[in-house]
Amino acid sequence: MKKSFTGFYIFISIFSILFIIVLATGLWKNFIPSQTTDSVRTTFITVTDADSIFSTGQSGNIFWEDNLNTKIPLEDGETAIAVLNRESGSDFPEEQFVVYRNNADSAFFITFLAFDDRTRNYRRLWDIPVAASRIDTITMYSMDLIGDRNNCIVVNGMNANNEHTMTIIRRTSGQNYIKIAEIQIDGSIVIQETGRTLAYQQGMSRGQSFNIAAYGHDTSSFNILDQIETIYSFNPSNGVYEQIRLTRIPGSQIEQRRLRELLSGVPGVFEDFLNDLWYFVSPQGTEDTKQFLYFDPAGKEIIFFGDEAQQVFIWQNSAYTRLGMRISSQNISINTLRRNIFIELESLNSIRVTVDEDVRLRITANTAWDGTYRRAGPLFTRETISEIQQSINAVYDSTWGRIQFHDSGEYTINSGGNIRRGHYVLYQIDGKNLLELRHTEGDERRMVYTTEYAAGVLILSRVRIGTSGVQELLEPPITLTPVN
C-alpha cells in the first residue's frame, strides 16, 4: 500500500516539473495549431478646425474620437496621427506602428515600438519618413503585398501639393524594416490585387506579388484627362518595387474650358457637379441599375444604395485633387464605420470612384463600390417628391415618450426626463405622406415613416427610401396620441 502511494507521489512530482518546464519555455505553443490570418487593427484620425496647428484650410468636424495611446510616450514635439497594432510573430505582446508628426519641422514619420524580452518593456527601434503630410488623409494598414506572408505596412495619404502618396515598408530580418516603395503622383494610386491559390490560402506555398498602378497627368497632351499609367512590380533580387511599364491612356474629349472650370478647386464648383444620383457601370460597360451613389453636398450626405440596402454617410471633410476630390465620411448610424472616397472626373456624365474602408481586413480583391459611375438624371427618378407642409405645432404621447413638434422644424422627445432633440421634414413620395426625423445626437440619426391618421391618432410606420420608391420595413407601428 505504501509503495503504491510512493509511486503515485513520484509520478505527480515528475508531471508537475515537466508541466512547469513546458510553460516556462513556451513549448506549449507547438501543441496549438497556428493560424494564417493576421489580426490587424487600424486607427485613423481626422483633425478639426480647432486643431489650428494642423490646419489645412479645409473645414469640417472630427468624425471619430479614438484613443491613440502608444505603447510608450513619444518625444516632446511629436504628435501621433495613426496607430496600428498587430500581434507579434513570436510572442503575445503586440507590435505597434505609429505615424507621427514632428511639430518642429512639420515632417511625418512612421516609428516601430516592439516589446523587449530582456527589459520586459516596449522600446522604440527606428523611424522612417513617409510622403503623406495632410493629416486628415493619412491611413495605415498591414497587407501581404509580396505573397510571402511577411506583411508590409502601407501608409496612404496626400501631401501639401494635393498629390496622392503611398509609402510601403517591409520587414527584412528580426525587427528591421526598410522602405520598399514610395510613390507621389497627381492622380491616383491603386494596388492591383489578384487572386491567390488555395495552397497559399492554406499556408502551403507563396503567393503572387501584387503590382502597384499609379495614374498621373500626361504632360505632353493638351487634354487634361489624358493620363499615363505607371506600373510598379516587386523585384525580389533587390527587394524593392521598380517601374516596369508606362502606358498612355487617352481621356474623354471634353470642352477644355468647362473641364478647367470643374477642376479649378473653386469651393462649391465640383460639389455642384456631383450633386446628383449616379449609377454603377461595370468594367465591361454594362449598366447596373441596382447600385447607386447619391451625393448631397447641401445636406452633407452621401448615400450608398445596393443589394436592396441603403447606407447613409455624413460628408465630413473634402480636399480637391487634380482630377476631382477626396471626401472623408462617417456612417450616420455607426460612428466607427468610415470611408474615404476618391472621385475623379472621367467625362461630364461619368466619374471614377475608389472607396477605402477604415478597417483593411480585406478578403476580396476589390471594394464593392469601386468603379465608374454615370449620372442617372431624370431616367432613374421614378418617384416624384414634393413637400406637403412646411411645419406643424403639436404635442403627442407615444411609446417613445412625449414628442413635441415645433413650427421651427424642430422636435423634442421627453422620455422620463431624458430629452432628445432633432429636426423633422414632411414630404410626399408617390402619393405617400412621409415624416423624416433626424436626431442631433445618438446612434440613429435619420428615420423615415409613413404617416396615417386613424381614429384621432397619428400612426407612423417605418420605411426606407430607395431608388425603387418607398419600401416597408415591417416594423411595429408607432402610435402618436394628441395631447389636449
C-alpha positions in Angstrom: 0.0 0.0 0.0 2.8 2.4 1.0 4.6 1.5 -2.2 1.7 2.4 -4.5 1.3 5.8 -2.8 5.0 6.5 -3.1 4.9 5.7 -6.8 1.8 8.0 -7.2 3.6 10.9 -5.5 6.7 10.5 -7.6 4.6 10.5 -10.8 2.7 13.6 -9.7 6.0 15.4 -8.9 7.6 14.5 -12.3 4.5 15.6 -14.1 4.4 18.9 -12.3 8.0 19.6 -13.0 7.5 18.8 -16.8 4.4 21.0 -16.8 6.3 23.9 -15.4 9.2 23.5 -17.9 6.7 23.4 -20.8 5.0 26.6 -19.6 8.3 28.4 -18.9 10.0 27.6 -22.2 6.9 28.3 -24.4 6.9 24.7 -25.8 3.1 24.7 -25.2 2.7 26.7 -28.4 3.8 23.8 -30.5 0.7 21.9 -29.5 -1.6 24.7 -30.7 -2.1 25.0 -34.5 -1.1 28.3 -35.9 -3.4 30.5 -37.9 -2.5 32.1 -41.2 -4.8 35.1 -40.9 -3.5 38.2 -39.4 -5.1 40.2 -36.6 -4.9 43.8 -37.7 -6.4 46.8 -36.1 -6.0 50.2 -37.8 -6.7 53.6 -36.3 -7.2 56.9 -38.1 -7.7 60.5 -37.0 -9.2 63.5 -38.7 -8.4 66.9 -37.3 -10.9 69.7 -36.5 -10.8 73.4 -37.3 -9.9 74.0 -33.6 -6.7 72.0 -34.1 -5.2 75.0 -35.7 -1.6 73.8 -35.6 -2.6 71.2 -38.3 -4.9 73.5 -40.3 -5.1 72.6 -44.0 -7.7 75.2 -45.0 -10.5 72.7 -45.2 -13.4 73.0 -42.9 -15.1 70.2 -41.0 -15.6 68.5 -37.7 -13.9 65.5 -36.2 -15.9 62.4 -37.0 -14.2 59.8 -34.9 -12.6 60.2 -31.5 -10.4 57.3 -30.7 -7.7 56.6 -28.1 -4.4 57.0 -29.9 -2.4 55.5 -27.0 1.1 54.5 -27.9 2.9 51.7 -26.0 5.5 54.2 -24.8 5.2 58.1 -24.9 6.5 59.8 -28.0 9.1 62.6 -27.7 8.2 66.2 -26.9 7.0 67.9 -30.1 5.8 64.7 -31.7 2.0 64.0 -32.2 0.6 60.6 -33.1 -1.6 60.7 -36.2 -2.3 57.0 -36.8 -1.7 53.8 -34.8 -1.6 50.2 -36.0 -1.4 47.3 -33.5 -0.8 43.7 -34.6 0.2 40.5 -32.9 3.9 39.7 -32.8 5.1 36.7 -34.7 7.0 35.3 -31.7 5.1 36.2 -28.6 1.9 37.6 -27.1 2.9 41.3 -26.8 1.7 43.3 -29.7 3.9 45.2 -32.1 2.9 48.8 -32.7 3.4 51.1 -35.7 2.8 54.8 -35.2 2.6 57.6 -37.8 3.5 60.8 -36.2 4.2 64.5 -37.0 7.3 66.3 -35.8 5.9 69.7 -35.0 9.4 71.4 -35.2 9.8 70.8 -38.9 6.4 69.6 -39.9 7.9 66.3 -41.1 5.9 63.0 -40.9 7.5 59.6 -39.9 6.5 56.1 -39.1 8.1 54.5 -36.0 8.1 51.0 -34.6 7.5 50.1 -31.0 8.4 46.5 -30.1 8.5 44.5 -26.8 11.9 43.8 -25.3 12.0 40.4 -23.6 15.1 41.4 -21.7 13.8 44.6 -20.1 10.1 43.5 -20.2 9.2 46.9 -21.7 8.5 48.4 -25.0 11.2 50.3 -26.8 11.4 52.4 -30.0 13.5 50.8 -32.6 13.6 53.0 -35.7 11.9 56.0 -37.6 11.3 56.1 -41.4 10.0 59.3 -43.1 6.7 59.0 -45.0 5.5 61.0 -48.0 2.0 61.9 -46.7 1.7 65.3 -45.0 -2.1 66.0 -44.9 -3.3 64.8 -41.5 -6.9 64.3 -42.5 -5.9 61.9 -45.3 -3.5 59.6 -43.6 -4.4 55.9 -43.3 -2.3 52.9 -42.4 -2.8 49.2 -42.7 -1.0 45.9 -43.0 -1.1 43.7 -46.1 0.8 40.8 -47.7 1.9 42.5 -50.9 4.7 40.2 -51.8 2.9 36.9 -51.2 5.3 35.5 -48.6 3.1 36.3 -45.5 5.6 38.9 -44.4 3.0 41.6 -44.2 4.1 45.1 -45.4 3.0 48.3 -43.7 1.2 50.7 -46.1 0.7 54.4 -45.4 -1.6 56.2 -47.8 -2.4 59.9 -47.9 -1.9 63.2 -49.6 0.9 65.7 -49.5 1.0 69.5 -49.4 0.7 69.6 -53.2 -2.5 67.6 -53.1 -0.7 64.6 -54.7 -1.7 61.1 -53.7 1.1 59.3 -51.8 1.9 55.7 -50.8 4.8 54.6 -48.6 5.4 50.9 -48.1 7.8 49.4 -45.6 8.7 45.7 -45.2 10.4 43.5 -42.6 13.9 42.4 -43.7 15.0 40.4 -40.7 14.1 40.3 -37.0 12.7 43.7 -36.2 14.4 45.6 -39.0 12.3 47.2 -41.7 13.2 49.1 -44.9 11.2 51.2 -47.3 10.5 49.3 -50.5 8.3 51.8 -52.3 7.3 55.4 -52.1 5.0 57.0 -54.8 3.8 60.5 -55.1 1.6 61.4 -58.1 -1.1 64.0 -59.1 -3.5 61.2 -59.9 -4.4 58.0 -58.1 -2.5 55.0 -56.8 -4.0 51.5 -56.8 -2.7 48.2 -55.5 -3.6 45.6 -58.3 -4.7 42.7 -56.2 -5.1 39.3 -57.9 -6.5 36.0 -56.7 -4.1 33.7 -54.9 -4.1 29.9 -55.0 -5.7 27.6 -52.4 -2.2 26.4 -51.5 -1.3 30.0 -50.5 -4.6 30.4 -48.5 -3.7 27.2 -46.6 -0.2 28.3 -45.9 1.5 25.7 -48.1 3.1 28.0 -50.7 3.9 31.5 -51.6 1.5 33.8 -53.5 1.9 36.1 -56.4 3.2 39.6 -55.7 0.8 42.5 -56.3 1.7 45.2 -58.7 1.0 48.9 -58.0 -0.5 51.2 -60.6 -0.1 55.0 -60.5 -2.1 57.3 -62.7 -0.8 60.8 -63.5 -1.3 63.6 -65.9 0.2 63.2 -69.4 2.2 66.4 -69.6 2.7 66.0 -73.3 -1.0 66.3 -74.0 -3.3 69.3 -74.1 -6.2 67.2 -72.9 -6.4 67.4 -69.1 -8.0 64.0 -68.8 -5.2 62.2 -70.7 -3.2 60.1 -68.3 -0.1 58.0 -68.0 -0.4 54.7 -66.2 2.8 53.6 -64.4 3.1 50.0 -63.2 5.5 49.1 -60.4 6.4 45.5 -59.7 8.3 43.9 -56.8 11.9 42.9 -57.7 13.0 40.0 -55.4 16.7 40.5 -56.3 17.0 43.9 -54.7 13.8 43.8 -52.5 12.1 46.9 -53.8 9.3 48.0 -56.2 10.5 49.1 -59.6 8.8 50.7 -62.6 8.2 48.1 -65.3 5.7 49.7 -67.7 4.4 53.1 -68.9 1.1 53.3 -70.8 -0.7 56.3 -72.2 -4.4 56.3 -71.5 -6.5 58.8 -73.6 -9.2 60.6 -71.7 -12.6 61.7 -72.9 -12.6 64.6 -75.3 -14.4 67.3 -73.2 -14.5 71.0 -73.9 -11.4 72.1 -72.0 -12.8 75.4 -70.8 -15.7 73.6 -68.9 -13.2 71.0 -67.7 -10.8 73.6 -66.2 -13.8 75.2 -64.6 -14.8 72.0 -62.8 -11.3 71.2 -61.7 -10.3 74.7 -60.7 -10.6 74.0 -57.0 -13.1 76.9 -56.5 -15.2 76.0 -53.5 -18.6 74.6 -54.5 -18.0 74.0 -58.2 -17.1 70.3 -58.1 -19.6 69.7 -55.3 -22.4 71.1 -57.5 -21.2 68.8 -60.3 -21.5 65.8 -58.0 -24.9 66.8 -56.7 -26.9 64.0 -58.3 -27.7 60.3 -58.5 -25.1 58.1 -60.1 -25.4 54.5 -61.2 -22.6 51.9 -61.5 -21.1 50.8 -64.8 -19.1 47.5 -64.9 -15.7 47.3 -66.5 -17.4 45.5 -69.4 -19.6 48.6 -69.9 -22.8 47.0 -68.6 -25.1 49.2 -66.5 -26.1 48.1 -63.0 -29.3 49.9 -62.1 -29.3 48.3 -58.6 -26.1 50.0 -57.4 -26.2 53.8 -56.9 -24.3 56.7 -55.2 -26.1 59.8 -54.3 -24.2 63.0 -53.4 -26.0 65.7 -51.5 -23.4 68.5 -50.7 -26.1 70.8 -49.3 -27.3 68.2 -46.8 -23.8 67.0 -46.2 -24.7 63.4 -47.0 -23.6 60.6 -49.3 -25.9 57.6 -49.8 -24.7 54.2 -51.0 -27.5 52.0 -52.4 -27.0 48.4 -53.4 -28.3 44.9 -52.8 -31.6 46.5 -51.6 -29.7 48.2 -48.7 -29.2 51.8 -48.2 -26.2 53.2 -46.3 -26.1 56.9 -45.4 -22.8 58.6 -44.7 -22.1 62.1 -43.3 -20.0 64.2 -45.7 -17.3 65.3 -43.2 -14.3 66.8 -45.0 -13.2 67.2 -48.5 -10.0 68.1 -50.4 -9.6 69.0 -54.1 -7.3 66.9 -56.2 -6.1 67.4 -59.8 -8.9 65.4 -61.3 -11.6 65.7 -58.6 -12.0 65.4 -54.9 -11.3 63.3 -51.8 -14.1 63.0 -49.3 -13.9 61.7 -45.7 -17.2 60.3 -44.4 -18.8 58.6 -41.4 -21.8 56.3 -41.3 -24.9 58.1 -39.9 -25.8 55.2 -37.6 -22.5 53.5 -36.8 -19.9 56.0 -35.7 -16.9 53.7 -36.1 -17.7 53.0 -39.8 -15.9 55.4 -42.0 -15.0 55.7 -45.7 -12.5 57.7 -47.7 -14.0 58.4 -51.1 -11.7 59.4 -54.0 -13.6 60.8 -57.0 -12.0 61.5 -60.4 -13.7 63.1 -63.4 -14.0 60.8 -66.5 -16.4 62.9 -68.5 -19.2 65.4 -68.0 -21.5 62.5 -67.2 -19.2 59.9 -65.6 -16.9 59.7 -62.6 -14.4 57.1 -61.3 -14.8 56.2 -57.6 -12.4 54.5 -55.3 -13.6 53.8 -51.7 -11.2 53.0 -48.9 -12.8 51.4 -45.8 -11.4 52.3 -42.4 -10.6 48.7 -41.5 -8.4 47.0 -44.0 -9.0 43.3 -43.2 -9.6 42.8 -46.9 -10.9 39.5 -48.1 -12.0 40.3 -51.7 -9.8 41.8 -54.3 -11.7 45.0 -54.8 -14.1 47.1 -52.8 -17.7 46.6 -54.0 -18.2 50.3 -54.6 -15.0 50.9 -56.7 -15.5 51.7 -60.4 -17.1 54.0 -62.9 -20.5 55.7 -62.3 -22.7 57.6 -64.7 -25.1 60.4 -64.0 -28.6 58.9 -63.6 -30.5 62.1 -64.4 -34.3 62.0 -64.8 -34.2 58.5 -66.3 -34.0 56.9 -62.9 -36.1 59.4 -61.0 -39.2 57.1 -60.7 -40.8 58.9 -57.8 -41.9 62.4 -57.5 -41.0 64.2 -54.3 -43.0 67.2 -53.0 -43.2 68.9 -49.7 -46.7 68.8 -48.3 -46.4 71.0 -45.3 -43.7 73.3 -44.0 -44.2 72.6 -40.3 -46.6 71.5 -37.6 -47.1 72.6 -34.0 -48.5 69.8 -31.9 -47.8 67.6 -28.9 -48.3 63.8 -28.8 -47.9 60.9 -26.3 -46.2 57.7 -27.6 -44.2 54.7 -26.6 -41.1 56.9 -27.2 -42.4 59.4 -24.6 -43.9 62.8 -25.1 -43.0 64.2 -28.5 -43.5 67.9 -29.4 -43.2 69.3 -32.9 -42.4 72.9 -33.2 -43.2 75.1 -36.2 -39.5 75.9 -36.4 -38.9 72.5 -37.9 -37.5 71.1 -34.6 -38.9 68.4 -32.3 -38.2 67.2 -28.8 -38.9 63.8 -27.2 -39.2 63.6 -23.4 -38.9 60.1 -22.0 -38.8 60.0 -18.2 -36.8 63.3 -18.1 -34.4 62.2 -20.8 -34.8 64.7 -23.7 -33.8 64.1 -27.3 -33.8 66.7 -29.9 -33.8 66.8 -33.7 -35.3 68.2 -36.9 -38.2 66.9 -38.9 -39.3 67.2 -42.6 -42.8 66.4 -44.1 -43.0 65.4 -47.8 -44.6 63.1 -50.2 -43.3 60.3 -52.5 -45.6 58.6 -54.9 -48.6 59.9 -53.1 -47.5 58.7 -49.6 -47.2 61.2 -46.8 -43.8 60.8 -45.1 -42.2 62.1 -41.9 -38.4 62.2 -41.6 -36.8 62.6 -38.2 -33.1 63.5 -37.9 -31.7 63.2 -34.3 -29.0 65.6 -33.5 -27.4 63.0 -31.2 -27.4 59.3 -30.6 -26.9 56.3 -32.8 -30.0 56.6 -35.1 -29.9 60.0 -36.7 -32.2 59.6 -39.7 -35.5 57.8 -39.7 -38.4 57.9 -42.2 -42.0 57.0 -41.5 -45.3 57.0 -43.5 -48.0 58.9 -41.7 -51.6 58.0 -41.4 -54.4 59.4 -39.3 -57.0 56.9 -37.9 -59.5 57.3 -35.1 -57.9 60.6 -34.0 -54.4 59.2 -33.6 -51.3 59.5 -35.9 -49.8 56.2 -36.9 -46.1 56.1 -38.0 -44.8 53.1 -40.0 -41.0 52.8 -40.6 -39.9 52.7 -44.2 -36.8 53.1 -46.3 -36.5 55.3 -49.3 -34.6 53.7 -52.2 -34.3 54.0 -56.0 -37.5 51.9 -56.4 -39.5 54.2 -54.1 -40.9 53.6 -50.6 -40.1 50.2 -49.1 -41.9 49.0 -45.9 -39.6 47.7 -43.2 -42.4 45.7 -41.4 -41.6 47.1 -38.0 -44.4 47.5 -35.4 -46.1 50.9 -36.0 -45.7 53.8 -33.5 -49.0 55.4 -32.4 -49.0 59.2 -31.5 -51.9 60.3 -29.4 -52.6 64.1 -29.4 -52.2 65.8 -26.0 -55.1 68.3 -25.5 
